Amino acid sequence: MENDLTLQVTELKRQLEALTSAYYANNFTGSQDIIKYTRFNSRLKVPSYSSDASVGEIGEIIEVGGKLKICTSANTWTTVGNQS
């Protein structure tokens, strides 16, 4: 009977190690990894304006006249990519 308990404990340890490995396998260690592999599960809603907003926070995204813009420094909007 003791042998059965030892086998059960060994199997439970193995399963716990596998579960721990599976859990940590999908976690990232650095902020670059998070940014690189982030996926949206829903739509990103971007506010639309008729002209550049007068106030902007770095990283904020807006749409102006069909063009996507991002705030690159305080209150400064830059068109993203080559949009025509």
Order of alpha helices (4+ residues) and beta strands (2+ residues): alpha-alpha-beta-beta-beta-beta
